[in-house]
Amino acid sequence: MATRYYISLPEPTRARGSDPALAFNAHGAEEFAAQLQDALRTTALFERWRQRQEDPDGVDPSYGATDPQATVHGQQDNLHVVLVVTSTIPGNVLKHRLRLLAGSSWELRDVTAA
């Protein structure tokens, strides 16, 4: 069952994870949405992160979950960006990917059934 997540990037220019190789490099709502959508649909971000771990083979494989049907819509709202994610990805995996991409510069505003 899909879930809809409403995410805010209050200061988009600060929405960058601590590792530049994994972090957002987007400038604008549509780019943020596209990069997050790719991170949910494919294992590319997960694999880059996993290879940076001390024991890549010891990483919990559930964090590599993907949803090829995931959608992310981005909208500029005044000075912040609103992302609406619809996905079957578990919440803990979504949060992990957002921490990699945006660090702590994001807010989960609401969660509903899709």
All heavy atoms as an XYZ file, in Angstrom:
888
protein
N       0.831     -1.178      0.000
C       0.000      0.000      0.000
C       0.880      1.246      0.000
O       1.824      1.358      0.780
C      -0.906     -0.005      1.233
C      -1.838      1.158      1.273
S      -3.080      0.905      2.530
C      -2.790      2.325      3.506
N       0.566      2.178     -0.855
C       1.357      3.400     -0.978
C       0.991      4.403      0.109
O      -0.139      4.451      0.585
C       1.150      4.024     -2.356
N       1.982      5.184      0.467
C       1.826      6.239      1.459
C       2.231      7.555      0.814
O       3.122      7.590     -0.035
C       2.720      5.958      2.685
O       2.368      4.671      3.225
C       2.573      7.006      3.751
N       1.584      8.630      1.227
C       1.934      9.959      0.737
C       2.613     10.720      1.881
O       2.080     10.809      2.978
C       0.685     10.697      0.263
C       1.005     11.990     -0.443
C      -0.170     12.526     -1.251
N      -0.412     11.640     -2.383
C      -1.580     11.038     -2.623
N      -2.609     11.236     -1.850
N      -1.712     10.256     -3.671
N       3.812     11.222      1.600
C       4.611     11.971      2.564
C       4.704     13.416      2.084
O       5.038     13.662      0.928
C       6.033     11.405      2.660
C       6.104      9.957      3.062
C       6.114      8.947      2.105
C       6.202      9.583      4.401
C       6.193      7.614      2.463
C       6.291      8.249      4.773
C       6.278      7.274      3.798
O       6.378      5.949      4.159
N       4.451     14.354      2.977
C       4.556     15.775      2.674
C       5.805     16.297      3.381
O       5.873     16.294      4.615
C       3.313     16.521      3.153
C       2.062     16.063      2.443
C       1.340     14.971      2.911
C       1.618     16.709      1.288
C       0.205     14.531      2.255
C       0.477     16.274      0.626
C      -0.229     15.189      1.119
O      -1.354     14.753      0.465
N       6.774     16.724      2.586
C       8.081     17.111      3.104
C       8.348     18.561      2.746
O       8.054     18.999      1.631
C       9.175     16.203      2.504
C       8.909     14.763      2.942
C      10.563     16.661      2.904
C       9.552     13.731      2.076
N       8.917     19.289      3.692
C       9.280     20.683      3.461
C      10.793     20.833      3.554
O      11.426     20.246      4.434
C       8.598     21.565      4.510
O       9.022     22.905      4.365
N      11.331     21.608      2.652
C      12.728     22.034      2.714
C      12.679     23.535      3.005
O      12.557     24.345      2.082
C      13.455     21.761      1.390
C      13.437     20.327      0.868
C      14.117     20.248     -0.488
C      14.067     19.375      1.854
N      12.711     23.910      4.296
C      12.526     25.317      4.662
C      13.590     26.250      4.076
O      13.295     27.389      3.756
C      12.577     25.335      6.187
C      12.600     23.932      6.632
C      12.882     23.064      5.463
N      14.813     25.771      3.985
C      15.909     26.544      3.404
C      16.591     25.662      2.352
O      17.584     24.993      2.651
C      16.906     26.967      4.472
C      16.341     27.910      5.510
C      17.382     28.307      6.529
O      18.394     28.918      6.127
O      17.184     27.999      7.710
N      16.070     25.654      1.147
C      16.588     24.739      0.124
C      18.100     24.813     -0.101
O      18.724     23.798     -0.372
C      15.829     25.145     -1.136
C      14.595     25.797     -0.635
C      14.967     26.455      0.653
N      18.682     25.993      0.057
C      20.130     26.106     -0.157
C      20.929     25.370      0.907
O      22.093     25.044      0.699
C      20.581     27.581     -0.186
O      20.202     28.200      1.038
C      19.966     28.310     -1.365
N      20.295     25.078      2.062
C      20.970     24.344      3.139
C      20.626     22.862      3.128
O      21.148     22.102      3.940
C      20.601     24.952      4.483
C      21.064     26.406      4.582
C      20.797     26.954      5.914
N      21.730     26.278      6.824
C      21.921     26.624      8.066
N      21.261     27.631      8.560
N      22.760     25.975      8.839
N      19.749     22.444      2.223
C      19.307     21.044      2.153
C      20.379     20.218      1.447
O      20.240     19.824      0.292
C      17.966     20.944      1.435
N      21.443     19.974      2.159
C      22.575     19.218      1.627
C      23.069     18.275      2.713
O      23.328     18.692      3.838
C      23.727     20.149      1.227
C      23.369     21.265      0.260
C      23.034     20.722     -1.126
N      22.859     21.791     -2.093
C      21.683     22.168     -2.586
N      20.574     21.585     -2.178
N      21.606     23.109     -3.490
N      23.225     16.999      2.367
C      23.777     16.037      3.307
C      25.244     16.317      3.570
O      25.875     17.130      2.893
N      25.805     15.635      4.557
C      27.190     15.883      4.963
C      28.224     15.379      3.955
O      29.342     15.863      3.932
C      27.455     15.261      6.333
O      27.237     13.863      6.279
N      27.859     14.417      3.118
C      28.771     13.888      2.103
C      28.332     14.420      0.739
O      27.294     14.012      0.215
C      28.735     12.359      2.119
C      29.722     11.732      1.152
O      30.169     12.419      0.196
O      30.036     10.544      1.328
N      29.093     15.331      0.144
C      28.695     15.925     -1.136
C      28.452     14.896     -2.255
O      27.672     15.151     -3.168
C      29.869     16.831     -1.498
C      30.544     17.127     -0.201
C      30.340     15.896      0.654
N      29.089     13.746     -2.168
C      28.888     12.713     -3.196
C      27.504     12.076     -3.094
O      27.049     11.424     -4.036
C      29.959     11.637     -3.083
N      26.825     12.253     -1.959
C      25.504     11.671     -1.754
C      24.409     12.737     -1.674
O      23.234     12.425     -1.838
C      25.490     10.859     -0.453
C      26.533      9.755     -0.329
C      26.503      9.153      1.070
C      26.331      8.689     -1.383
N      24.784     13.959     -1.430
C      23.836     15.027     -1.124
C      23.128     15.574     -2.363
O      23.603     15.429     -3.490
C      24.574     16.166     -0.425
N      21.980     16.216     -2.095
C      21.311     16.985     -3.144
C      22.300     17.972     -3.741
O      23.127     18.555     -3.031
C      20.169     17.827     -2.552
C      18.858     17.127     -2.335
C      18.187     17.276     -1.129
C      18.257     16.375     -3.335
C      16.953     16.682     -0.916
C      17.021     15.770     -3.134
C      16.373     15.926     -1.922
N      22.196     18.191     -5.041
C      22.903     19.292     -5.684
C      21.908     20.121     -6.484
O      22.275     20.881     -7.360
C      24.067     18.796     -6.555
C      23.604     17.864     -7.661
O      22.432     17.783     -7.982
N      24.532     17.151     -8.258
N      20.636     19.968     -6.144
C      19.534     20.609     -6.847
C      19.444     22.096     -6.537
O      19.849     22.555     -5.477
C      18.224     19.932     -6.466
N      18.854     22.802     -7.496
C      18.532     24.220     -7.356
C      17.140     24.393     -7.936
O      16.982     24.590     -9.127
C      19.544     25.095     -8.095
C      20.937     24.930     -7.596
N      21.370     25.492     -6.421
C      21.987     24.242     -8.093
C      22.638     25.172     -6.218
N      23.028     24.403     -7.212
N      16.147     24.278     -7.092
C      14.767     24.422     -7.549
C      13.944     23.196     -7.217
O      14.459     22.077     -7.110
N      12.653     23.420     -7.040
C      11.733     22.371     -6.605
C      11.725     21.159     -7.527
O      11.736     20.019     -7.065
C      10.323     22.951     -6.475
N      11.717     21.378     -8.824
C      11.666     20.254     -9.763
C      12.921     19.396     -9.695
O      12.851     18.169     -9.796
C      11.430     20.760    -11.181
C      10.037     21.333    -11.387
C       9.805     21.868    -12.779
O      10.652     21.640    -13.666
O       8.758     22.523    -12.978
N      14.072     20.025     -9.517
C      15.324     19.260     -9.411
C      15.375     18.461     -8.113
O      15.818     17.303     -8.115
C      16.535     20.195     -9.491
C      16.800     20.726    -10.881
C      18.046     21.606    -10.918
O      19.004     21.337    -10.156
O      18.060     22.562    -11.698
N      14.942     19.076     -6.998
C      14.895     18.332     -5.736
C      13.985     17.115     -5.894
O      14.328     16.010     -5.471
C      14.387     19.207     -4.588
C      15.415     20.137     -4.023
C      15.321     21.498     -4.250
C      16.463     19.662     -3.245
C      16.255     22.371     -3.713
C      17.405     20.530     -2.709
C      17.301     21.898     -2.945
N      12.825     17.315     -6.503
C      11.869     16.225     -6.691
C      12.468     15.121     -7.552
O      12.343     13.937     -7.228
C      10.576     16.752     -7.309
N      13.128     15.480     -8.633
C      13.709     14.483     -9.535
C      14.803     13.673     -8.846
O      14.888     12.443     -9.010
C      14.263     15.161    -10.784
N      15.648     14.343     -8.054
C      16.731     13.633     -7.378
C      16.195     12.700     -6.295
O      16.684     11.578     -6.147
C      17.738     14.623     -6.804
C      18.548     15.296     -7.886
C      19.530     16.327     -7.361
O      19.866     16.357     -6.184
N      19.999     17.189     -8.255
N      15.181     13.141     -5.545
C      14.592     12.260     -4.534
C      13.858     11.100     -5.201
O      13.975      9.955     -4.744
C      13.652     13.041     -3.621
C      12.946     12.220     -2.539
C      13.931     11.435     -1.671
C      12.065     13.126     -1.682
N      13.158     11.358     -6.280
C      12.452     10.287     -6.983
C      13.429      9.218     -7.466
O      13.185      8.023     -7.297
C      11.660     10.861     -8.155
C      10.847      9.810     -8.902
C       9.920     10.449     -9.907
O       8.908     11.012     -9.526
N      10.276     10.363    -11.174
N      14.549      9.636     -8.018
C      15.564      8.677     -8.460
C      16.097      7.866     -7.276
O      16.322      6.663     -7.385
C      16.711      9.395     -9.163
C      17.761      8.421     -9.661
O      17.442      7.626    -10.581
O      18.889      8.414     -9.113
N      16.284      8.533     -6.125
C      16.794      7.850     -4.933
C      15.813      6.803     -4.412
O      16.223      5.842     -3.759
C      17.100      8.862     -3.831
N      14.527      6.970     -4.700
C      13.520      6.008     -4.260
C      13.281      4.905     -5.284
O      12.975      3.780     -4.923
C      12.199      6.727     -3.955
C      12.263      7.775     -2.846
C      10.935      8.505     -2.751
C      12.648      7.146     -1.525
N      13.435      5.233     -6.555
C      13.160      4.261     -7.623
C      14.321      3.317     -7.897
O      14.124      2.223     -8.407
C      12.812      4.994     -8.921
C      11.458      5.624     -8.918
C      11.170      6.242    -10.264
N       9.801      6.725    -10.346
C       9.250      7.182    -11.447
N       9.953      7.226    -12.574
N       8.001      7.608    -11.436
N      15.542      3.763     -7.607
C      16.727      2.962     -7.932
C      17.581      2.732     -6.679
O      17.390      3.388     -5.663
C      17.604      3.665     -8.992
O      18.250      4.792     -8.394
C      16.779      4.112    -10.195
N      18.546      1.848     -6.802
C      19.465      1.591     -5.688
C      20.729      2.439     -5.773
O      21.633      2.272     -4.952
C      19.871      0.105     -5.650
O      20.540     -0.215     -6.877
C      18.680     -0.802     -5.426
N      20.808      3.357     -6.721
C      22.051      4.105     -6.950
C      22.540      4.833     -5.690
O      23.714      4.694     -5.315
C      21.867      5.090     -8.098
N      21.694      5.609     -5.035
C      22.115      6.335     -3.831
C      22.479      5.357     -2.721
O      23.512      5.500     -2.066
C      21.012      7.282     -3.357
C      21.320      8.049     -2.068
C      22.502      8.996     -2.259
C      20.084      8.809     -1.595
N      21.649      4.351     -2.513
C      21.932      3.349     -1.487
C      23.280      2.687     -1.724
O      24.086      2.538     -0.799
C      20.827      2.290     -1.451
C      21.183      1.083     -0.631
C      21.181      1.143      0.749
C      21.542     -0.110     -1.244
C      21.533      0.030      1.518
C      21.888     -1.224     -0.503
C      21.887     -1.154      0.882
N      23.568      2.298     -2.949
C      24.834      1.612     -3.258
C      26.029      2.533     -3.041
O      27.064      2.093     -2.538
C      24.823      1.058     -4.683
C      23.923     -0.151     -4.850
C      24.329     -1.342     -3.973
O      25.525     -1.504     -3.657
O      23.435     -2.106     -3.593
N      25.911      3.803     -3.429
C      27.023      4.742     -3.190
C      27.271      4.889     -1.690
O      28.418      4.910     -1.247
C      26.731      6.107     -3.823
C      26.825      6.099     -5.331
C      26.886      7.493     -5.939
N      25.987      8.485     -5.390
C      24.748      8.731     -5.831
N      24.250      8.020     -6.831
N      24.027      9.682     -5.287
N      26.188      4.985     -0.916
C      26.324      5.089      0.537
C      26.898      3.794      1.114
O      27.815      3.829      1.935
C      24.954      5.391      1.162
C      24.966      5.262      2.642
C      25.466      6.159      3.545
C      24.478      4.161      3.410
N      25.317      5.674      4.831
C      24.708      4.442      4.771
C      23.859      2.954      3.082
C      24.343      3.577      5.793
C      23.497      2.097      4.103
C      23.735      2.409      5.431
N      26.374      2.662      0.688
C      26.813      1.363      1.217
C      28.314      1.159      0.995
O      29.016      0.690      1.883
C      26.017      0.235      0.557
C      26.257     -1.133      1.180
C      25.341     -2.170      0.557
N      25.771     -2.556     -0.764
C      26.698     -3.486     -1.018
N      27.274     -4.130     -0.042
N      27.021     -3.778     -2.257
N      28.811      1.535     -0.172
C      30.228      1.354     -0.469
C      31.129      2.232      0.401
O      32.306      1.952      0.540
C      30.500      1.627     -1.954
C      29.904      0.577     -2.863
C      30.354     -0.836     -2.489
O      31.521     -1.102     -2.245
N      29.388     -1.760     -2.431
N      30.574      3.252      1.019
C      31.343      4.130      1.894
C      31.373      3.627      3.345
O      32.041      4.214      4.189
C      30.763      5.542      1.858
C      31.077      6.263      0.576
C      30.351      7.589      0.518
N      30.874      8.477     -0.490
C      30.823      8.275     -1.792
N      30.289      7.180     -2.267
N      31.319      9.151     -2.642
N      30.659      2.558      3.628
C      30.599      2.022      4.981
C      31.809      1.153      5.267
O      32.400      0.562      4.360
C      29.305      1.227      5.190
C      28.045      2.028      4.925
C      28.041      3.362      5.619
O      28.079      3.442      6.841
N      28.016      4.444      4.841
N      32.163      1.051      6.525
C      33.318      0.250      6.939
C      33.160     -1.207      6.517
O      34.120     -1.849      6.106
C      33.477      0.355      8.454
C      34.758     -0.248      8.960
C      34.950      0.046     10.433
O      34.945      1.232     10.807
O      35.097     -0.934     11.189
N      31.944     -1.744      6.640
C      31.657     -3.124      6.250
C      30.445     -3.130      5.308
O      29.321     -3.382      5.743
C      31.370     -3.974      7.495
C      31.044     -5.420      7.166
O      31.283     -5.851      6.008
O      30.528     -6.128      8.057
N      30.661     -2.850      4.024
C      29.539     -2.765      3.091
C      28.665     -4.017      3.075
O      27.437     -3.914      2.947
C      30.203     -2.552      1.729
C      31.539     -1.982      2.048
C      31.936     -2.573      3.366
N      29.266     -5.176      3.235
C      28.485     -6.413      3.209
C      27.650     -6.589      4.475
O      26.712     -7.382      4.495
C      29.395     -7.621      3.007
C      30.029     -7.627      1.628
O      29.418     -7.060      0.694
O      31.136     -8.168      1.492
N      27.970     -5.848      5.520
C      27.232     -5.938      6.769
C      26.045     -4.982      6.861
O      25.299     -5.005      7.828
N      25.854     -4.162      5.835
C      24.746     -3.198      5.836
C      23.426     -3.942      5.693
O      23.299     -4.858      4.874
C      24.924     -2.177      4.690
C      23.679     -1.345      4.499
C      26.132     -1.294      4.956
N      22.446     -3.535      6.489
C      21.106     -4.123      6.438
C      20.531     -3.938      5.033
O      20.322     -2.802      4.590
C      20.213     -3.436      7.472
C      18.814     -3.996      7.528
O      18.412     -4.780      6.643
O      18.087     -3.633      8.473
N      20.279     -5.028      4.306
C      19.799     -4.915      2.920
C      18.419     -4.267      2.802
O      18.055     -3.792      1.724
C      19.782     -6.355      2.411
C      19.818     -7.209      3.622
C      20.459     -6.418      4.714
N      17.652     -4.202      3.896
C      16.331     -3.575      3.809
C      16.437     -2.085      3.477
O      15.496     -1.497      2.943
C      15.550     -3.779      5.107
O      16.099     -3.024      6.159
N      17.591     -1.462      3.771
C      17.780     -0.055      3.423
C      17.963      0.148      1.921
O      17.955      1.268      1.446
C      18.951      0.543      4.198
C      18.575      0.900      5.606
C      18.832      0.028      6.655
C      17.929      2.089      5.891
C      18.460      0.332      7.947
C      17.547      2.404      7.180
C      17.809      1.524      8.199
O      17.432      1.837      9.483
N      18.088     -0.923      1.183
C      18.204     -0.842     -0.270
C      16.874     -0.971     -0.985
O      16.831     -1.049     -2.208
N      15.784     -0.964     -0.236
C      14.452     -1.103     -0.839
C      14.225     -0.023     -1.895
O      14.668      1.120     -1.746
C      13.369     -0.995      0.239
N      13.545     -0.402     -2.961
C      13.193      0.549     -4.015
C      11.711      0.442     -4.333
O      11.063     -0.556     -4.004
C      13.990      0.295     -5.313
O      13.695     -1.013     -5.792
C      15.479      0.458     -5.096
N      11.210      1.465     -4.966
C       9.837      1.498     -5.456
C       9.877      2.111     -6.848
O       9.904      3.335     -6.992
C       8.952      2.331     -4.518
C       7.534      2.495     -5.050
O       7.190      1.880     -6.083
O       6.766      3.254     -4.424
N       9.892      1.280     -7.889
C       9.976      1.800     -9.256
C       8.808      2.707     -9.647
O       8.898      3.452    -10.610
C       9.989      0.542    -10.129
C      10.329     -0.577     -9.214
C       9.891     -0.172     -7.850
N       7.736      2.650     -8.882
C       6.561      3.478     -9.174
C       6.502      4.748     -8.316
O       5.539      5.515     -8.407
C       5.280      2.666     -8.949
C       5.203      1.377     -9.748
C       5.369      1.609    -11.240
O       4.740      2.499    -11.800
N       6.215      0.831    -11.876
N       7.492      4.976     -7.478
C       7.490      6.155     -6.602
C       7.414      7.429     -7.427
O       8.008      7.529     -8.502
C       8.757      6.173     -5.745
N       6.649      8.396     -6.912
C       6.581      9.706     -7.558
C       6.881     10.775     -6.522
O       6.529     10.651     -5.354
C       5.198      9.982     -8.173
O       4.206      9.949     -7.154
C       4.865      8.974     -9.267
N       7.544     11.818     -6.979
C       7.827     12.970     -6.132
C       7.509     14.215     -6.945
O       8.005     14.388     -8.054
C       9.306     13.013     -5.674
C       9.537     14.206     -4.757
C       9.703     11.711     -4.989
N       6.662     15.051     -6.385
C       6.304     16.319     -7.017
C       6.852     17.437     -6.155
O       6.655     17.438     -4.938
C       4.787     16.447     -7.165
C       4.202     15.392     -8.035
N       4.302     15.428     -9.408
C       3.552     14.250     -7.737
C       3.723     14.353     -9.910
N       3.269     13.619     -8.914
N       7.535     18.369     -6.788
C       8.107     19.497     -6.077
C       7.418     20.794     -6.441
O       7.014     20.989     -7.585
N       7.293     21.653     -5.443
C       6.663     22.951     -5.668
C       7.393     23.999     -4.843
O       7.671     23.785     -3.657
C       5.198     22.893     -5.253
C       4.467     24.203     -5.409
C       3.021     24.078     -4.954
O       2.521     23.009     -4.639
N       2.345     25.208     -4.907
N       7.705     25.106     -5.488
C       8.296     26.239     -4.782
C       7.165     26.969     -4.077
O       6.158     27.298     -4.682
C       8.980     27.172     -5.787
C       9.862     28.199     -5.155
C      11.157     27.620     -4.626
O      11.744     26.734     -5.229
N      11.599     28.124     -3.486
N       7.287     27.171     -2.775
C       6.269     27.861     -1.997
C       6.945     28.980     -1.236
O       7.527     28.763     -0.164
C       5.571     26.889     -1.042
C       4.394     27.507     -0.321
O       3.993     28.632     -0.665
O       3.878     26.858      0.610
N       6.895     30.176     -1.832
C       7.588     31.323     -1.287
C       9.087     31.011     -1.274
O       9.650     30.760     -2.324
C       7.044     31.698      0.084
C       7.292     33.156      0.431
O       7.913     33.885     -0.321
N       6.807     33.572      1.576
N       9.712     30.949     -0.109
C      11.154     30.693     -0.063
C      11.510     29.235      0.205
O      12.682     28.876      0.210
C      11.812     31.575      0.996
C      11.705     33.081      0.749
C      12.341     33.845      1.893
C      12.336     33.462     -0.577
N      10.521     28.383      0.456
C      10.840     26.982      0.725
C      10.273     26.077     -0.368
O       9.498     26.503     -1.211
C      10.367     26.559      2.121
C       8.887     26.543      2.308
N       8.149     27.655      2.626
C       8.014     25.521      2.226
C       6.880     27.331      2.736
N       6.767     26.044      2.485
N      10.719     24.840     -0.337
C      10.297     23.836     -1.316
C       9.427     22.809     -0.604
O       9.756     22.364      0.497
C      11.523     23.141     -1.965
C      11.110     21.924     -2.778
C      12.297     24.136     -2.822
N       8.332     22.451     -1.239
C       7.446     21.407     -0.739
C       7.578     20.204     -1.675
O       7.477     20.356     -2.898
C       5.980     21.886     -0.691
C       5.057     20.755     -0.306
C       5.841     23.058      0.262
N       7.825     19.036     -1.099
C       7.913     17.797     -1.865
C       6.789     16.880     -1.415
O       6.597     16.683     -0.218
C       9.255     17.105     -1.636
C      10.505     17.893     -2.019
C      11.753     17.161     -1.572
C      10.540     18.153     -3.516
N       6.064     16.323     -2.372
C       5.011     15.359     -2.064
C       5.447     14.034     -2.669
O       5.564     13.899     -3.889
C       3.647     15.801     -2.621
C       2.587     14.753     -2.301
C       3.255     17.159     -2.061
N       5.706     13.071     -1.793
C       6.215     11.749     -2.182
C       5.087     10.737     -2.062
O       4.419     10.674     -1.032
C       7.371     11.309     -1.243
C       7.857      9.917     -1.600
C       8.491     12.325     -1.258
N       4.880      9.948     -3.097
C       3.943      8.831     -3.043
C       4.746      7.580     -3.330
O       5.347      7.452     -4.402
C       2.796      8.993     -4.065
O       2.150     10.247     -3.834
C       1.785      7.868     -3.936
N       4.770      6.665     -2.332
C       5.650      5.505     -2.465
C       5.247      4.390     -1.502
O       4.603      4.644     -0.489
C       7.088      5.927     -2.165
O       7.971      4.831     -2.243
N       5.706      3.197     -1.826
C       5.547      2.052     -0.929
C       6.804      1.844     -0.080
O       6.860      0.913      0.716
C       5.270      0.759     -1.723
O       6.352      0.535     -2.633
C       3.953      0.851     -2.487
N       7.804      2.711     -0.255
C       9.050      2.632      0.530
C       8.704      2.791      2.014
O       7.959      3.700      2.375
C      10.020      3.761      0.102
C      10.517      3.540     -1.312
C      11.168      3.939      1.077
C      11.656      2.592     -1.464
N       9.251      1.950      2.885
C       9.015      2.121      4.324
C       9.512      3.490      4.802
O      10.505      4.014      4.299
C       9.828      0.996      4.963
C      10.035     -0.009      3.878
C      10.078      0.772      2.595
N       8.836      4.046      5.784
C       9.180      5.367      6.307
C      10.620      5.486      6.773
O      11.268      6.510      6.543
N      11.146      4.446      7.419
C      12.528      4.527      7.910
C      13.529      4.604      6.754
O      14.563      5.258      6.859
C      12.862      3.363      8.847
C      12.836      2.017      8.162
O      12.001      1.754      7.288
N      13.725      1.138      8.571
N      13.214      3.966      5.632
C      14.103      4.022      4.459
C      14.020      5.407      3.817
O      15.040      5.992      3.450
C      13.756      2.904      3.449
C      14.567      3.046      2.172
C      13.985      1.534      4.086
N      12.806      5.941      3.699
C      12.635      7.285      3.154
C      13.415      8.297      3.992
O      14.146      9.137      3.453
C      11.156      7.668      3.113
C      10.876      9.110      2.705
C      11.197      9.331      1.236
C       9.442      9.477      2.997
N      13.306      8.217      5.295
C      14.014      9.143      6.184
C      15.527      9.002      6.043
O      16.257      9.999      6.029
C      13.591      8.927      7.633
C      12.169      9.373      7.898
C      11.761      9.021      9.313
C      10.308      9.370      9.563
N       9.867      8.995     10.911
N      16.007      7.782      5.909
C      17.440      7.555      5.723
C      17.921      8.217      4.436
O      18.948      8.914      4.415
C      17.741      6.046      5.702
C      19.178      5.735      5.514
N      19.675      5.247      4.331
C      20.237      5.853      6.347
C      20.976      5.071      4.446
N      21.338      5.432      5.664
N      17.174      8.039      3.360
C      17.562      8.644      2.073
C      17.524     10.169      2.165
O      18.399     10.845      1.637
C      16.668      8.134      0.950
C      16.652      6.621      0.856
C      17.253      6.055     -0.398
N      17.350      4.608     -0.264
C      16.560      3.738     -0.874
N      15.629      4.150     -1.699
N      16.731      2.443     -0.675
N      16.525     10.702      2.845
C      16.450     12.156      2.998
C      17.614     12.692      3.824
O      18.153     13.763      3.520
C      15.120     12.566      3.631
C      13.948     12.621      2.658
C      12.624     12.683      3.407
C      14.094     13.813      1.724
N      18.029     11.960      4.849
C      19.195     12.398      5.636
C      20.457     12.398      4.775
O      21.301     13.284      4.914
C      19.372     11.526      6.874
C      18.387     11.872      7.993
C      18.720     11.183      9.301
N      18.651      9.732      9.244
C      17.547      9.020      9.443
N      16.406      9.609      9.706
N      17.578      7.706      9.380
N      20.600     11.405      3.900
C      21.756     11.379      3.011
C      21.717     12.567      2.050
O      22.736     13.216      1.807
C      21.789     10.083      2.198
C      22.017      8.786      2.979
C      21.891      7.588      2.047
C      23.360      8.798      3.685
N      20.545     12.833      1.503
C      20.401     13.885      0.502
C      20.399     15.290      1.099
O      21.039     16.191      0.562
C      19.101     13.680     -0.288
C      19.066     12.461     -1.207
C      17.637     12.174     -1.642
C      19.966     12.685     -2.420
N      19.657     15.489      2.181
C      19.410     16.836      2.701
C      19.979     17.084      4.091
O      19.789     18.161      4.635
C      17.906     17.101      2.713
N      20.625     16.094      4.687
C      21.107     16.267      6.058
C      19.927     16.410      7.001
O      18.972     15.637      6.921
N      19.962     17.406      7.843
C      18.849     17.627      8.777
C      17.971     18.798      8.329
O      17.109     19.243      9.079
C      19.388     17.883     10.184
O      20.200     19.044     10.181
N      18.160     19.273      7.123
C      17.441     20.450      6.626
C      16.163     20.087      5.883
O      15.904     20.562      4.777
C      18.362     21.283      5.724
O      19.445     21.771      6.468
N      15.368     19.226      6.486
C      14.067     18.875      5.927
C      13.109     18.600      7.075
O      13.531     18.319      8.186
C      14.160     17.658      4.993
C      14.649     16.411      5.669
C      15.947     16.071      5.909
C      13.858     15.352      6.217
N      16.016     14.863      6.565
C      14.741     14.396      6.770
C      12.484     15.109      6.296
C      14.295     13.233      7.382
C      12.047     13.942      6.902
C      12.949     13.023      7.430
N      11.815     18.723      6.778
C      10.782     18.488      7.782
C       9.693     17.608      7.184
O       9.216     17.890      6.083
C      10.143     19.805      8.220
C      11.119     20.774      8.839
C      10.526     22.156      9.057
O       9.367     22.404      8.621
O      11.231     22.994      9.627
N       9.305     16.589      7.917
C       8.184     15.755      7.528
C       6.947     16.439      8.082
O       6.766     16.523      9.301
C       8.330     14.340      8.083
C       7.230     13.351      7.752
C       7.094     13.159      6.252
C       7.482     12.022      8.438
N       6.076     16.942      7.208
C       4.912     17.721      7.634
C       3.668     16.882      7.851
O       2.870     17.188      8.707
C       4.595     18.797      6.597
C       5.684     19.807      6.426
C       6.006     20.466      7.733
N       6.285     21.856      7.531
C       6.207     22.752      8.468
N       5.818     22.429      9.654
N       6.518     23.990      8.222
N       3.495     15.824      7.037
C       2.290     15.003      7.167
C       2.516     13.689      6.444
O       3.355     13.589      5.550
C       1.084     15.737      6.571
C      -0.254     15.187      7.075
O      -0.262     14.311      7.965
O      -1.296     15.642      6.571
N       1.728     12.691      6.842
C       1.753     11.378      6.212
C       0.301     10.929      6.079
O      -0.451     10.996      7.052
C       2.539     10.360      7.070
C       2.525      8.978      6.412
C       3.961     10.813      7.299
N      -0.076     10.494      4.871
C      -1.432     10.005      4.649
C      -1.390      8.759      3.769
O      -0.382      8.500      3.101
C      -2.313     11.058      3.943
O      -1.775     11.325      2.646
C      -2.411     12.342      4.750
N      -2.479      8.022      3.749
C      -2.609      6.918      2.801
C      -2.758      7.517      1.415
O      -3.402      8.560      1.249
C      -3.811      6.046      3.147
N      -2.180      6.888      0.432
C      -2.246      7.418     -0.941
C      -3.500      6.915     -1.642
O      -4.046      5.907     -1.332
C      -1.013      7.010     -1.722
